[in-house]
Amino acid sequence: MLTELTLSSMTLIAEGDWHDARTYVLLAVILAALSIASGVGVVLKRREKVGIESALINRFNHKLRIWWLMVAIFAFGFLFHRIGVVVLFGLVSFWALREFITMTPTRRGDHRTLFWVFFIFTPIQYFLIALGSDPPTWLGGERGIDYYDYYSIVIPVYASLFVPARAAFAGDYKRFLERSAKIQFGLLICVYSLSYAPAILDLKLVQTDGTPWDGSTVSVLLFLVLIAQLASVFERAWGKLAGRHVIAERINASRTWEGLLGSMVTTGFVAATLSWSTPFHWWEAGMLGAVVTVMACGGTMTMSAIKRDRGVTDTGTLVQGHAGLLDQIDSICFAAPVFYHFTRFFWV
């Protein structure tokens, strides 16, 4: 009887944490902003001007379609609570890794290695994320095992050792180092780094003064995704308005130092105004917004360099006319592990 009451209490607490009012308010803010932006896009589309302005309007409307699609997918994942979100990100990682590998062709000798990467290491990573710090009894729950100790090393240590060894067993030595490094990098960015986003849901957060935070980690995850996406938008906008000094012209001519600095300030301001949905004070949220902006820029520049090297424009065709999935989440891939570890170190 006592055990049943305890389990019932834990279930109610978990459901209460998941259905926190601040999460719904944050979702309402996002939906309202997207609705307003979509209305603006429709009005601008009806204008008769052509040329560069027309191209920018089309890009803006394509980006809005991507965001609506992301919101719909997130909402579907949230219906199934934490496990649904973990599975959702696992599928996103699988698709992003597929785009990455397709963008950088492999040899026949890599096929069995890729089987292990796609169907063994990727599911293992997200299975460990799902277990988190509260696994079932038969997987060590009664001993207080935290599976962070496992999912934080399974890919950077064990997969990184396995991939080149398995490729060597295939007997194909041509461009061996390049092929192994490519597979390892794709696994690290598309799977390992992105998996730290749903891992946020497992954190037991407190405020910096030690006061327990009674909010939902769902809103913290939404906070990360939102500011990572906005960082890229603000950087491009500031680059158009005040960009003078290009960061690396041969990599991405549209990214400027002025755009990065302006985005750090603007994204930091937006993050500070959304601090009510997180355990962060307004100035802490602002600093995290600036950090996420830097990482988002790093992700975009890295993917741009890879595409330049491979001679492709986009990583895929998720939505006609607007690149692939990896192009949409490169900022989150680079920001998620840094955001997670900052949060884990200072607010857990």
C-alpha positions as CSV (number, residue, x, y, z in Angstrom):
1,M,0.0,0.0,0.0
2,L,2.8,2.4,0.9
3,T,4.6,1.7,-2.3
4,E,1.5,2.2,-4.4
5,L,0.8,5.6,-2.6
6,T,4.4,6.6,-3.2
7,L,4.3,5.7,-6.9
8,S,0.9,7.5,-7.3
9,S,2.4,10.6,-5.7
10,M,5.5,10.5,-7.9
11,T,3.2,10.2,-11.0
12,L,1.1,13.2,-10.0
13,I,4.3,15.3,-9.3
14,A,5.7,14.3,-12.7
15,E,2.5,15.1,-14.5
16,G,2.3,18.4,-12.7
17,D,5.9,19.3,-13.7
18,W,5.2,18.4,-17.3
19,H,2.0,20.4,-17.5
20,D,3.4,23.6,-15.9
21,A,1.5,26.7,-16.7
22,R,4.6,28.6,-17.8
23,T,5.2,26.0,-20.6
24,Y,1.8,26.8,-22.0
25,V,2.3,30.5,-21.8
26,L,5.7,30.2,-23.6
27,L,4.0,28.1,-26.3
28,A,1.3,30.7,-26.6
29,V,3.9,33.4,-27.0
30,I,5.7,31.4,-29.7
31,L,2.4,30.7,-31.6
32,A,1.4,34.3,-31.4
33,A,4.8,35.5,-32.7
34,L,4.6,33.0,-35.6
35,S,1.0,34.0,-36.4
36,I,2.0,37.7,-36.6
37,A,5.1,36.9,-38.6
38,S,3.0,34.8,-41.0
39,G,0.6,37.7,-41.4
40,V,3.4,40.0,-42.2
41,G,4.8,37.5,-44.7
42,V,1.4,37.3,-46.5
43,V,1.2,41.1,-46.7
44,L,4.8,41.4,-48.1
45,K,4.2,38.7,-50.6
46,R,1.4,40.7,-52.2
47,R,3.7,43.5,-52.9
48,E,4.7,43.8,-56.6
49,K,8.4,44.6,-56.1
50,V,10.7,42.0,-57.5
51,G,14.5,41.3,-57.4
52,I,16.4,41.0,-54.2
53,E,13.5,42.1,-52.0
54,S,11.3,39.4,-53.6
55,A,14.0,36.8,-52.9
56,L,14.2,37.9,-49.3
57,I,10.5,37.7,-48.8
58,N,10.4,34.2,-50.3
59,R,13.2,33.1,-48.0
60,F,11.3,34.6,-45.0
61,N,8.1,32.8,-45.8
62,H,10.0,29.5,-46.4
63,K,11.6,29.9,-43.0
64,L,8.2,30.4,-41.4
65,R,7.0,27.2,-42.9
66,I,9.9,25.4,-41.3
67,W,9.1,26.9,-37.9
68,W,5.5,26.0,-38.2
69,L,6.5,22.4,-39.0
70,M,8.9,22.4,-36.1
71,V,6.2,23.6,-33.7
72,A,3.8,20.9,-35.0
73,I,6.4,18.2,-34.6
74,F,7.3,19.4,-31.1
75,A,3.7,19.5,-30.1
76,F,3.2,15.9,-31.3
77,G,6.2,14.8,-29.3
78,F,5.1,16.5,-26.1
79,L,1.8,14.6,-26.2
80,F,3.8,11.5,-25.3
81,H,5.7,13.3,-22.5
82,R,9.4,12.9,-21.9
83,I,9.8,9.6,-23.8
84,G,8.0,11.1,-26.8
85,V,10.4,14.0,-26.9
86,V,13.4,11.7,-26.6
87,V,12.1,9.5,-29.5
88,L,11.4,12.7,-31.5
89,F,14.9,13.9,-31.2
90,G,16.2,10.4,-31.9
91,L,14.4,10.5,-35.2
92,V,15.6,14.0,-36.0
93,S,19.2,12.8,-35.3
94,F,18.7,9.8,-37.6
95,W,17.5,12.0,-40.4
96,A,20.2,14.7,-39.9
97,L,22.9,12.0,-39.9
98,R,21.4,10.5,-43.1
99,E,21.6,14.0,-44.7
100,F,25.2,14.4,-43.5
101,I,26.4,11.0,-44.8
102,T,24.5,11.6,-48.1
103,M,26.2,14.9,-48.5
104,T,29.7,13.3,-48.1
105,P,29.6,10.1,-50.2
106,T,31.0,6.9,-48.7
107,R,32.7,3.8,-50.2
108,R,31.3,0.2,-50.2
109,G,33.6,-0.7,-47.3
110,D,31.9,1.8,-45.1
111,H,28.4,0.3,-45.3
112,R,28.7,-2.1,-42.4
113,T,30.3,0.6,-40.3
114,L,27.3,2.9,-41.1
115,F,25.0,0.1,-40.1
116,W,26.5,0.2,-36.6
117,V,26.4,4.0,-36.5
118,F,22.7,4.3,-37.6
119,F,21.1,1.2,-35.9
120,I,23.3,0.6,-32.9
121,F,25.0,3.7,-31.6
122,T,22.3,6.2,-32.3
123,P,19.5,4.1,-30.6
124,I,21.9,3.3,-27.7
125,Q,22.6,7.0,-27.1
126,Y,18.9,8.0,-27.0
127,F,18.0,4.9,-24.9
128,L,20.5,6.0,-22.3
129,I,19.1,9.6,-22.5
130,A,15.7,8.1,-21.9
131,L,16.9,6.3,-18.8
132,G,18.5,9.5,-17.4
133,S,18.9,9.8,-13.7
134,D,15.7,7.8,-12.8
135,P,16.0,4.4,-14.5
136,P,13.7,1.5,-13.7
137,T,14.8,-0.9,-10.9
138,W,16.0,-3.6,-13.2
139,L,18.5,-1.1,-14.8
140,G,20.0,0.2,-11.6
141,G,17.3,2.6,-10.3
142,E,17.4,1.2,-6.8
143,R,21.2,1.8,-6.7
144,G,20.8,5.5,-7.7
145,I,22.5,5.1,-11.1
146,D,22.7,8.2,-13.2
147,Y,23.0,7.3,-16.9
148,Y,24.6,10.6,-17.6
149,D,27.9,8.8,-16.8
150,Y,27.2,6.5,-19.7
151,Y,25.6,8.7,-22.5
152,S,28.3,11.3,-22.0
153,I,31.0,8.9,-23.1
154,V,29.5,6.2,-25.3
155,I,29.9,8.1,-28.6
156,P,33.1,10.2,-28.0
157,V,34.9,7.2,-26.5
158,Y,33.5,3.9,-27.5
159,A,32.0,4.8,-30.9
160,S,35.1,6.8,-31.8
161,L,37.3,3.8,-31.2
162,F,34.9,1.4,-32.9
163,V,34.2,3.3,-36.2
164,P,37.8,3.3,-37.5
165,A,38.4,-0.3,-36.3
166,R,35.3,-1.6,-38.0
167,A,36.2,0.3,-41.2
168,A,39.7,-1.2,-41.1
169,F,38.2,-4.7,-40.9
170,A,36.5,-4.0,-44.3
171,G,39.9,-4.0,-45.9
172,D,39.5,-0.7,-47.9
173,Y,42.4,1.6,-47.2
174,K,41.7,4.3,-49.8
175,R,41.0,7.7,-48.1
176,F,40.7,5.7,-44.8
177,L,41.4,8.6,-42.5
178,E,39.0,11.0,-44.3
179,R,36.2,8.4,-44.3
180,S,36.6,7.5,-40.7
181,A,36.8,11.1,-39.6
182,K,33.7,12.0,-41.6
183,I,31.6,9.3,-40.0
184,Q,32.8,10.1,-36.6
185,F,32.1,13.8,-37.0
186,G,28.6,13.2,-38.3
187,L,27.9,11.0,-35.4
188,L,29.3,13.5,-32.9
189,I,27.3,16.5,-34.3
190,C,24.1,15.0,-35.5
191,V,23.6,12.4,-32.7
192,Y,25.8,13.1,-29.6
193,S,25.5,16.9,-29.5
194,L,21.8,17.0,-30.4
195,S,21.0,14.4,-27.8
196,Y,21.8,16.9,-25.1
197,A,18.7,18.9,-26.0
198,P,16.2,16.2,-24.7
199,A,18.6,15.4,-21.9
200,I,17.6,18.8,-20.4
201,L,14.3,17.2,-19.5
202,D,16.0,15.0,-16.9
203,L,17.7,17.8,-15.0
204,K,16.5,18.6,-11.4
205,L,16.8,22.4,-11.5
206,V,17.3,24.9,-8.8
207,Q,17.9,28.7,-8.8
208,T,21.4,30.0,-8.2
209,D,20.6,30.7,-4.6
210,G,19.7,27.1,-4.0
211,T,16.0,27.5,-4.0
212,P,14.2,24.6,-5.7
213,W,12.6,25.5,-9.0
214,D,9.0,24.4,-9.4
215,G,8.8,24.9,-13.1
216,S,8.9,22.4,-16.0
217,T,12.1,21.5,-17.8
218,V,10.0,21.5,-21.0
219,S,10.0,25.3,-20.9
220,V,13.8,25.2,-20.6
221,L,14.1,23.0,-23.6
222,L,11.7,25.3,-25.6
223,F,13.8,28.3,-24.3
224,L,17.0,26.7,-25.8
225,V,15.4,25.8,-29.2
226,L,13.8,29.3,-29.5
227,I,16.8,31.4,-28.7
228,A,19.1,29.2,-30.9
229,Q,16.7,29.7,-33.9
230,L,16.3,33.4,-33.2
231,A,20.1,33.9,-32.9
232,S,20.6,32.9,-36.5
233,V,17.7,35.2,-37.6
234,F,19.0,38.2,-35.7
235,E,22.6,37.6,-36.9
236,R,21.4,37.6,-40.5
237,A,19.3,40.7,-39.9
238,W,22.1,42.7,-38.2
239,G,24.4,41.6,-40.9
240,K,22.1,43.1,-43.5
241,L,21.7,46.3,-41.5
242,A,25.1,47.0,-40.2
243,G,27.5,44.3,-41.5
244,R,30.8,45.6,-42.7
245,H,33.4,43.0,-41.7
246,V,32.8,39.5,-43.0
247,I,34.0,36.7,-40.6
248,A,35.1,34.3,-43.3
249,E,34.1,35.4,-46.8
250,R,35.2,32.1,-48.5
251,I,33.0,30.2,-46.1
252,N,29.9,32.3,-45.7
253,A,29.8,35.8,-47.1
254,S,26.6,36.8,-45.2
255,R,28.1,36.3,-41.7
256,T,29.7,39.4,-40.3
257,W,31.3,40.4,-37.0
258,E,28.7,43.2,-36.6
259,G,25.9,40.7,-37.2
260,L,27.3,38.3,-34.5
261,L,27.7,41.1,-32.0
262,G,24.2,42.5,-32.7
263,S,22.7,39.1,-32.4
264,M,24.4,38.5,-29.1
265,V,22.9,41.6,-27.7
266,T,19.4,41.1,-29.3
267,T,19.2,37.4,-28.5
268,G,20.4,38.1,-25.0
269,F,17.7,40.7,-24.6
270,V,15.0,38.3,-25.8
271,A,16.4,35.6,-23.5
272,A,16.3,37.9,-20.6
273,T,12.6,38.8,-21.3
274,L,11.8,35.0,-21.3
275,S,13.6,34.3,-18.0
276,W,10.3,33.9,-16.3
277,S,9.9,30.5,-18.0
278,T,13.3,29.2,-16.7
279,P,15.1,29.0,-13.4
280,F,17.5,31.7,-14.6
281,H,17.5,35.3,-13.4
282,W,17.1,37.8,-16.1
283,W,20.8,38.6,-16.4
284,E,21.7,34.9,-16.3
285,A,19.2,34.2,-19.1
286,G,20.7,37.1,-21.1
287,M,24.3,35.7,-20.7
288,L,23.1,32.3,-21.8
289,G,21.4,33.9,-24.8
290,A,24.8,35.4,-25.8
291,V,26.6,32.1,-25.3
292,V,24.0,30.3,-27.4
293,T,24.4,32.9,-30.1
294,V,28.1,32.3,-30.4
295,M,27.6,28.5,-30.6
296,A,24.8,28.9,-33.1
297,C,27.1,31.0,-35.3
298,G,29.8,28.4,-34.9
299,G,27.4,25.7,-36.0
300,T,26.3,27.6,-39.1
301,M,29.9,28.4,-40.1
302,T,31.0,24.8,-39.6
303,M,28.2,23.5,-41.8
304,S,28.9,26.2,-44.4
305,A,32.5,25.1,-44.5
306,I,31.5,21.5,-45.0
307,K,29.1,22.3,-47.8
308,R,31.7,24.5,-49.5
309,D,34.2,21.6,-49.3
310,R,31.7,19.1,-50.8
311,G,30.4,21.6,-53.4
312,V,26.8,21.5,-52.3
313,T,24.3,24.3,-51.5
314,D,22.1,22.6,-49.0
315,T,22.3,19.4,-46.9
316,G,18.9,18.2,-48.1
317,T,15.4,19.1,-49.3
318,L,13.2,18.9,-46.2
319,V,11.0,21.7,-47.5
320,Q,11.1,22.5,-51.2
321,G,13.1,25.6,-51.8
322,H,14.6,25.8,-48.3
323,A,17.5,23.4,-47.6
324,G,17.5,20.3,-45.4
325,L,16.9,19.4,-41.8
326,L,20.5,19.7,-40.8
327,D,20.5,23.2,-42.2
328,Q,17.7,24.1,-39.8
329,I,19.2,22.5,-36.6
330,D,22.9,23.1,-37.0
331,S,22.6,26.0,-34.4
332,I,20.9,23.7,-31.9
333,C,23.4,20.9,-32.5
334,F,26.3,23.2,-31.5
335,A,24.4,25.0,-28.7
336,A,22.7,22.1,-26.9
337,P,25.7,20.4,-25.2
338,V,27.1,23.8,-24.0
339,F,23.8,25.0,-22.8
340,Y,23.2,21.6,-21.0
341,H,26.5,21.6,-19.2
342,F,26.2,25.3,-18.2
343,T,22.8,24.5,-16.8
344,R,23.9,21.3,-15.1
345,F,26.9,22.9,-13.5
346,F,25.2,26.1,-12.2
347,W,21.5,25.2,-11.8
348,V,21.4,21.6,-10.6
